[in-house]
């Protein structure tokens, strides 16, 4: 075994982009909670805006947040 081999092995780094399973599970759980609440609020808000109680701006924003959370959840789970 060459002498330089031991020196090279000491400089190895952890692979980039690695996230532990517990962290991914926690992130997925939070995304599901936030996305679900945003989706429910968005649906209720759309119904209320159709009736004329509130405007449609906030419900559309809530639905957009729900969609973003769903996409991030899919990306988190697919790894």
Beta strands, then each sheet from edge to edge (+ up, - down):
end
